[in-house]
Amino acid sequence: MCLNTTFVVLLVSNFYIARLCQVVTGNTLDAIMGTNRHLTISMMGTVPWPAYVAAAFMLAAVAVLSWRLGRWDRRAVMIAMVPLVLTGAYNTWKLYATWPFRTAQWNDIGGLDYIAANLRDHSPGVVGNATYFIIMTAERAVDKRFVVRPHPNTDPQVTGRHPGRVHNIIFVMGESSLASRYGIYGYDRQDTTPNLRNMQARKQICVLEKAHSNANLTRYAVPMTFSFQIPEIREKLFQEKNLIEMAGENGYKTFWIASQPGEGPYARPYGYLSEYSDYTTRQDYNNETNGVNWKDESIMPVLADKLRDPAPYKLYVVHIMGNHQQYSDKASSDDIAALPHADAYDRSIHHTDEFVRRIMAMAASQLGDYTLIYTSDHGEVVGMGHGYQYAGYDQYIIPMIIHDTNGVGNYCDMAEQMRNRDGYYTSIMNKYLLLDMLGYDVDPAAMDAVRNKDHVLHSDSKIYDYSNLPTERNRH
């Protein structure tokens, strides 16, 4: 009864995830393992209640039938284990035969990542996914890549260093924010961005058209902004100095203030980056006294306090939950009153619009001279989510908004000049904007090499040209 019921739970869960996500990937399973209690409850709220009732009846029926009809037979169990053992032995041998890292340091290459992914590829479905869960859980205890320690090497693209060009830098990294639902990007069904629209009219911000992310998952997108990681070379996150380290080396005091978590197999890449800051607080880190949680408003008192820091050069990274599902969690009564006929996603955009306005008002009051970038890690297929194999381009379309110290001058113009050959500004160029603000020079040829290709790292961990993303037609 216990074995059958457990197996059916895994089978139904696997079927649901496969149907929802189109393809179950290692990233999908990492996201599930890294989901905290609030997000679990929030995401469960997106499933219609009749589905839970049907599942409960089905599991009860399986349990009762197994109890009534089942008999424990040791010989039958042993016979059933034979193909499982043979398959496991074959996969283990194949893994050993193709092992590419035999001479490398085990803990520095993510060896268990490779093992988990390889075994799962050869044993898809419930068994493969369960194997992946077990191995990746073990990895958390032994993987030393995410230990925060200084990196000795600077990326060779960096050719020089000067005093910081901007005294106060604020980078607001949004979440799951689709630019085509922003009023300032032409959306007219609801007035989702009244504050940003007013600031644009007063030339306080510039709005970059045709911007997209280089990944449809937060765990890939955020490191591409704050480190030299690119779709083709992800190991740079661990091998070279990231931008937080480089800011500190050039005299900046650094702050990472986040309502996002930073632990677990999914969130650890950007949690790891955050801990290089002089001051770090997240919903799961250093929040015992400041009350930071998953609500973006909870970080406002901390940010207000840190904006008063007297250091002459400062870098603030504000990483928010933004417009992540469940959307209704992200809107307040004020948003509902302002947009009474809007859907929950539009209200969440309206909420983010007010959030950015409040940050800019505090910065103007406390800092005076500052430059702010607001963008998102990736886009969103509204009502569905992100990180899907065949969900197409909405997962990548993001806002890119800059408040320049000089109005709508230097960095707005610089961002426009960083567009790819296909005319898109891509989030991988964020690092070059930040490096210039921080006082670093970059080899123009290296930057051009990045601009000459428009590659994205997709949810299946494969690299695609943006013009050739997997879409629904590929699924069929």
ABEGO torsion letter per residue (X at the ends): XAAAAAAAAAAAAAAAAAAAAGBBBAAAAAAAAABBAAAAAAAAAABBAAAAAAAAAAAAAAAAAAAAABBBBAAAAAAAAAAAAAAAAAAAAAAAAABAAAABBAAAAGAAAAAAAAAAAABBEAAAAAAAAAAAAAAAAABAAABBBBBABBBAABABBBBBABABBBBBBBBGBBAAABAAAGBAABBABAAAAAAAAAGABBBBBGBBBABABAAAAAAAAABABBAABAAAAAABBBAAAAAAAAGBBBBBBBABBABEAAAAAAAAAAAABABBBBAABGAAAAGBBABAAAAAAAAAAAAABABABBBBBBBBAEABOBAAAABBAAAAAABAABBAAAAAAAAAAAAAAAAAAAAAAAAGBBBBBBBBABBBBBGAEBGBAAAEAAAABBBBBBBBAAEABAAAAAAAAABBAAGBBBAAAAAAAAAAAAGBBBBAAAAAAAAABBBBBBAAGBBBBAAABBBAAAAX
